[in-house]
Amino acid sequence: MRRISTVDLRELEVINLCGGECLGYPCDFEIDLDDGRILAFTVTGRGQGFSLFCRDKEEYLIPWCKIECIGEDAILVKLPQNELSSCFSGKCRRKPK
């Protein structure tokens, strides 16, 4: 079993596979305390690291089920443009399925 801490997750760029753009870095997590699992994470532009491709100061709430892969350098998510826009500015603050 592979493990990663939230401190390490916060340093990984979040890349959207549908457009190839960097959305930013995870800064907060929604956790279901009854089940003990992460439901979603909030992403903000630029964060601690630096990337020429990351958006600046935009915030998204990404459902955990949209993660395709967590690698050593990045978190890959798959969000079509219509779903991405619904996650902008915290508009999708609902429990992901």
N, C-alpha and C positions, 0 to 999 in steps of 0.2 A: 504494500500500500504506500502510495506517495503522499506526502503531507506538505502543506505550505501554510505559513502564518499570514495573518492579515497585514502585518508589517511588510512582508515580502510582496504580497498582492498589490499593495499600494504603489509599488515601484515599477509595475509592469504597464506598458502602454496597452490601451484597449483599441484594437483594430477591427473595423467593420469589414467583413469579407465581401459584402454586397457592393461597396463603393471603393474599398481600398483605403479609406481615410482613417486617420487616427482620431478617436473621439476624446482621448485624454487619459486620465489615470483614475483608478478607483479611489474614492475618498471616504465612503461610508457604506455600510452594509445593513440590509434588513434581514433579521433573523427570526424564524418561527421558534419561540421559546418552548412550545409544547413538543415539537418534533425535533428540535435541535438542528435545524438546517437553514442554510442561507437561501432566502427567497429572491433577493435582488441586490444590486449594488449601484450606488450613485457614482457617476463619472463626471469629473470636471476637467476642462482643458488645462494643459501644461503642468499642473501639479508640481511635484518635486523635480521631475526630470525635465529634459529639453528635447523637443523634436520639431523640426521645421514643418512637419506635416500635421501636427496636432492643432485642433481648433482651440481658440483662446476664450476662456471664461464662459463657455457653454456648459450646461449641466444636463445630464441624462440619467434616468432611472432605468437600468438594464435588467430585465428579468433573468434570473439565473439559468432558466431553461434555454436562453438564447446563446449561451456559451458553447462554442464548438470545440475549443481547445485552450488549455492553459499551458503555455510553454515556459521556457527559461527566460525569454525576453519579452513576451507579449501574451495578452489574452485575446483570442480571436472570437468575435461574435458574429452572428449572422442576422442582421436586421435590415430588411428591405426598407427603402426610403419612406414609405407610408407608415411603417411601424416605428421607424426612427423618429419621425416628426411627432408621433404621439407620445414618445418618451421624453421629448425635449421639455425642459423647465419643470420637470416633476409632474407632468400631466398624467402619467400612467401610474400614479400611486395607488395601484390596486394589487391584490395578491396575484402573482403570476400562477398559471395553471401548471 
